[in-house]
């Protein structure tokens, strides 16, 4: 009875997963790293874009939110999200 639901949840979870780190040629990019550290460890991303801004209590812009995308030959794509100059989230997805 619960087996189809469990299988569906596992497929959904495997299609896009949140990873804590990104292993690169020159080190591991981890939450809290500065953009300069990620560039040193992983090189330039395939793409990067400002996705928004964090706001202070008065509604003024504080920090830019950015997304950097790294794609690898093994079919994995990593989405790195920064707030200000700090890495706050790493997500991964296997390309089809």
PyMOL commands that set and color helices and strands:
alter all, ss='L'
color gray80, all
select helices_A, chain A and resi 3-15+35-42
alter helices_A, ss='H'
color red, helices_A
select strands_A, chain A and resi 17-19+21-24+27-30+47-55+61-71+76-83+86-94
alter strands_A, ss='S'
color yellow, strands_A
deselect
rebuild
show_as cartoon
